[in-house]
Amino acid sequence: MSVWNPENVVDVAESIGIQSLHRDVAEHLARDIEFRLSQVLEEALKFMRHAKRTILTTQDISLALRLLDVEPLYGYESTRPLRFGEASIGPGQPLFYVEDEEVDFEKLINAPLPKVPREISFTAHWLAVEGVQPSIPQNPTQADQRHQELAAKGPGANPTLAAVSGSDNVSVKPLVKHVVSKELQLYFERICSAVMDDSNDEYRNAAFTSLRTDPGLHQLVPYFVQFIADKVTHSLKSLFTLTQSMQLAAALLENPSLYMAPYIPALVPSILTCLLGKHLGTPSTDGTTAHFALRDYASSLLSSLARKYGASSSTLKPRIARSCLKHFLDTHKPFGTHYGAVLGLTMIAGSDGVRALIMPNLEAYEPFLQEGLKGDRREQAEYVESAIKKALKLVEGEPDV
């Protein structure tokens, strides 16, 4: 006699449309079900013993079903216990069912809508810089790595080990504070004050020399880059501050001991501002043409930066050239911006850039330039004319010019 009741087999058969199931067939199916259940339980007990546990879990049953190549159970686990109700369908024939939670439609309708999920996006971050993993929120912290190494692994791992080791209650702060020694903090303050001091040239030159040669400035590089960005953003009317900021950037780029590649994207906008800025300096005190020297220096700095790091970043030169071309074609910009754009295109793209980007647009730009040469802005327009002539000399002598 089978332990599994054949009546259960008949009930299941009737639920799927089989009304007349023979008694012998039901008994054979009940015995087969009993064999299959015992087989699943035996395999599940093996997983339990392998994990050194004395309590059988639902995960053991799932692993046993997977081992026996049985279709997995679909759905999800619930942390709430199931409540079973009992219904009588006849004398001595109780039927158990899972009670459904009653839902108030009025509360359901008036409940606030859930928040719209964020769109899928991608971002990039540095996994390692010269073999050293930076301490940023995207990378795992040392505490995460340590607990991951100590945690039990595998399908039969004991879930109580995490509680025993205390790793289940560990709270890790995602933001990591960058600790800089007091000596480096003092060095940073002295360098910044010396660079922006317009009364002591010797002090300022010594600071630039230190930045070019000191091999121990790796931790201060992001702070110097941020310092340059702040000064350029808030000091557009001071040519001295802008010039010193560019010299500070040049000193960092000339230091052979510093790895500047990760900071180039943050440094380029400051240089482009000094190259393509609409209004640089104060005309009443600096003159109307003093800013052209700053644009010359920014273009040479941008050229050396592109030569050194253009190979490691395939989008660096195209992005700079695109920005310069956009400002060159905008006739609402002043001649100073056009001058910087022509210099930038010449320095970045060379003769090929002049042929492809500057020469095809000269015909449309000539009326605007001629109007400037005849008006009050003649001196600034002459700078642009001189820059265009220097650019055309790069392609002079080529057969199709």
PyMOL commands that set and color helices and strands:
alter all, ss='L'
color gray80, all
select helices_A, chain A and resi 6-15+23-50+58-67+105-110+142-150+160-165+167-169+182-195+201-213+218-234+239-254+261-276+283-286+291-309+316-329+335-374+378-394
alter helices_A, ss='H'
color red, helices_A
select strands_A, chain A and resi 84-88+94-98
alter strands_A, ss='S'
color yellow, strands_A
deselect
rebuild
show_as cartoon
